[in-house]
């Protein structure tokens, strides 16, 4: 009972203090003259001067309370930034059609449009968090210095901070560039090329500054956006490239070429995953104990590994039927 009584007493009191602190802080940021404001409300006379003098004793605590309240509000915004981003996307009619699974079936994997929607929502949420704390910092600093002086100081600090935090700023700018270029989405399988290292995995989270990747071994790695310069996206594209290397004896090279060139025109009908006749090329032009013939082909997206095995089986059968032996 005592807790409820304390809540009934202190919650309205804290709300009143917070509302008063917000009002005082916003008026201070706007550089409003207190005496003129009071006179516009209660009229001229000794009362406005007395009220302004009385306000002077509570001015500093109210300003400090305003700083606490404004950063508390910024923290609350970060807690609901995901929902705010979702509402903004729905308001902009940026929605994805939902596919209901069949009765008793597993949920279907998210489509590319759904993954893009999730990526944009995460990026928008991180941008909301950044703006919330920037606004809170400006309003809090405005309690103790004028906005003109704050602009001058901010320019000096920005020059020093820009040199010291150039990597952080580079990550931020590169993240914005990746957003507009639509290079990857949440759920994409990617490979990032870095100096002395190649990182492969699935994108789990994207912010304006960082990229979170789950590797094949299950490790969770956070990569700065500034390091995402050369990227291979395995989840994008209209086809998958594949190739087969055929080793034949130099004496059998003319017969093997004739078989492979003729089979190239026939192969798309025999191999459904093959999009077009393969290309027969030589790798380096060297001739030795065995000649290398390379077959470059375009497979349906994501079917490259399976098509390679089928190509190898088909080529081996046709070469054997033509009496051409494999070298090596």
N, C-alpha and C positions, 0 to 999 in steps of 0.2 A: 504493500500500500504506500509505503514511504517513497519507493522508487517511482511509482506513478505520479505521486504528488510532486516530486522533484522534476520529473519530465514535464508535467503540466506547467510548472513555474518557470523552469529554465529554458525550455525550447522556445516559447514565444519571446522571452527576453533575449536569447541569442539571435533569433531571427530579427528582432528590432534593432539590435546592435549592428548586425550585418547589413541590414537595409540602410541604417544611418551612415555606416562606414562607406557603403557604396555611393550614397548620395554625396557625401563630403568629398570622397576621392574623385568622383567624376567632375564635381564643381572645381576642385583644385586643379585637375588636369586641364579643364577648359579655361583656367585663369579668370574665374568669375570673382568680382569684388564682393566680399562678404557684407559690408555695410550697405552697398547699393541693393543687394539682394534682399536683405532684411527690411530695408526701408520700402522696397516695392511690395512687401507683403504686409507689414504692420503699420506703415506710414512713418513720417518723420517725427523726431522728438528724442527725448533722452533714452527711451526704451531700446531702440535699435543699437545705439552705442553700447549700452549695458549688455545686451545679448551678444554682441560681437566680442566684447571683452571677456564675457563668461565662456564663449566658444574657444577663446585662445588657450584656456587651460586644458580643454579636451581635444584640441586639434591634433597634437602629435599622437596620442593613443589611437584616435580614430584613423589617422593616416596609416599607422602600423596595422590596425585591424583591416583596413582596406587592402593592404598588400597581402595579408593572409587570406582574406576572402577571395581576392581576384585569382591568386594561385590555386586556391581550393577549387574554384570554378573551372580553371584550366585543367586541373587534374580530373574533375568529373567529366569534362568534355572528352579527355583521352579514354575514359572508361566506356563511353558510349559512342566513340568515333566510328566504330564498325556499323552500328545501327544508323548513325547519321549519314554515312556514306551510302548505305543501302537505300535509305529514304531518298537521298539525292538522285541516285540512279533510277529509282522508280518514278520520281517526279520528271526526270528527263526521258522516261519511257525506254530506258536502257535495260530491258529485261530479256531473259532467255526462256524459251519454251521448255516446260518440264515434261519429261517422258516417264509415265507411270509404268513400273515393271509389271510383267504378266503375273497372274496369280501363281504363287509358289516358285517364281523365278527370282534369281538374284537381281539386285538393282543394276541397271545398265551403267557402264562407265560414263563419266561426264563427257559431254561433247566439247569440241573446240570452242564453241561459243560460250558454253557454261564456264570453262576454264578461264576464258578471257574476261568474263563478267566478274569472277572471283578475283582475278588479278587487278582489275581496275578498282574494285571495291577496296582491296587492301592498300593500293597506292593512294586512293583518295582518303582513306582513314589516316594513313601516316601523314599526309599533307595537312589534314585537319588538326592533328596533334601538333604539328610544327607551328601552324598559324596561331593556335590557342595559346601556346607559351610565348610566342613573339608578342602578341597583343597584351598578354599579362605582364610581360617585362616592360613594355612601353608605358602602360598605365601605372605600374608600380614606380618606375623611375620618374614619371611625371609628378609624383607627390613631393619630390625633394628638389627637382630642378625644372626649369621651364622647358617647354618643348623646343624652343629655339636653341638653348644651350645644349639640350639633349641631342639635337641634330648635329651640332658641331662636335660634341664629344663622341657621338656614334661614328662620325666620319673618321676621326683620328683612330678610334679603337678598331674600326673595320679595316683600316689600312694595315694596322699591326696584326690584327687577327687573321686577315686574309693571307698574309705571308706565313704566319705560324701554322695555320690550319688549311694550307692549300690542298693537302690530300683529302681532307674532309669535304671541302668545297668541290673538289674535282669529282668525288664520289656522288655528291648531290647533283651536280650538273649532268654527269653521265647517266645517273638514274632517270632524270627527266628526259634525256635523249632516248634512252631505251624504252620509256613509256610511249613516246610518240612514234617511234619506229616499229613498235610491236614485234620485238625480236623473240620474246618468249612469254609464256603464260604459266600460271600455277598448274602443275601436273605434267608439264613437258619434260621429256628426257633430253638432257643437254650435255654437251661436252665443252668445257671452258679451257682454252689454251693459255697457260701462264708460263713465265720464264722458268725452265727447268721442271715443269710439272704440268700434268693434264688432269683435270678434275671432271669426272663423269657422275651423273646421278639425276634424280628427279627434283624439280623445283617444288618446294613446299610452301614457301612464303616469299613475298616480294614487298619491299618498302622502297621509298625514294632513295635511300642510301645503301641498302644491303640486299643481298640475295641469299636465301637459305636453301641449301641443297642437301638432299638425303642421298648418300653414295650407295654403290652396290653392296658394300659391306655393312650398311646400316648406320654409318656415322653421319652426324648432322654437322654440316660445315656452313659457316656464315662467310660469304664472299662480298667484299666491298664492290659497289657498282663500278667504281673506277677501274677495277681489274677485269671487268667483262668487256673485253675489246674484240677478241677473236672467239667466236662461239659457234658451235655446230649444234643445230636443233634437229634431233632425230624424229621429233613429232610433227614436223612440217614438211611439205613437199608433195608433189604429185607422183613421184616414182622413187624407186630405190635402185641405185647403181650396183651392179654385180659383175664379176668377171671370173673366167675359168682359164687356167693355163694348161695347154696341151703340149706334152713333150713327145716328139717323134724322132725317128732316126733321120739323118739328113737325106738318105736315099729315098725315103718315103714322103719327103716334104711335098712334092708336086701332087701326089695322090691324096695326101691329107688335106691340102688346100682345096682341091676340087670337091672333096666330100664335105668339108666344113662350109664352103661358100654355097653349095647346093642346099645343104641342110639349113642354112640361115634363113632362106625364104620359106622353108617348110615348118620351121620350129614354132612360130607363133600359133599355128593351128594345133600343134602337138602339146605345147606347153601353155596353158591358159594364163599363167601369171606373167608371161613374156609379152611386153607391149609392142615390140617391133623386132624385125630381124636383127640379130646381133652383128657386131662389127668384128671382122677378122683383122688383127694388126700384129705386127712384130714389135717386140719390146725394145731391144737394143741393137738388132742387126748382127749379132755374133753367131757364128756357126761353128759347132764343135761336135762332141760326141752325141749331143741331142739338140734338136732345134726347138725353140719355144714359140708356140703360137698362142696369142692372147685373144680371148673372146670377150668383148665388152658388150653388156646387155643392159636394158632397162626393164626392171621388174615392177609389178604393182607395188604401191607403197607398203612397206613393211614386210614384203614377201621375198626379199633378196636372198636370204640364207637358204630358204627352201628351194627357190628357183635354181640356185647354184648346184645343189645336189642333183636336181632333175636334169640339168644341162650336162653334168658330168656323166650321168648314167646314159643319156641319149647319145652323147658324143662317143662314149666308149663302145656302145652297141654298133653304131654306124661305121666306125673305124674298123672294128673287128670284122663286120660283114664285108667290108671292102678289102680286107686282107692287110690293113695298115696296123702295125704293132706300135704300142706306146713305148717310148724310150725313157731314159732316166737312170 
